[in-house]
Amino acid sequence: RSRYGVEEEMRTKCPICRARIPPSKEMVSSLLTYRAAKQKWEDNKKTSSEEYHLACKLVEEAEEDVGADWDGVTVLEDDRKPAVVMPDYIHKASQRGDIKSVLKWISANTED
């Protein structure tokens, strides 16, 4: 227990203005991914499977991290370069173990 009465909720607030800190892009991305996975299981009517229950748990945890009062728009700005979107064929190649294609794509996307 903190001697100054700092609660868990205070860690998500700005220490200067006490306004709620918006979620990062990564947090929002993971939340949307987990929601999509959960929706996929619901669409396939496989709501009794272990994977569905895992997806539900991940959605709940991500929603806790993002916060219940998140407006759905505001995210923490990132000054770094924008993320590179991985094409679907590269994702499938990585699942197949086709490391040559993946490495070729990675080396083609280096701009330094």
Secondary structure by P-SEA (a helix, b strand, c coil): cccccccccccccccccccbbbbcaaaaaaaaaaaaaaaaaaaacccccaaaaaaaaaaaaaaaaaccccccccccccccccbbbbcaaaaaaaaacaaaaaaaaaaaaccc
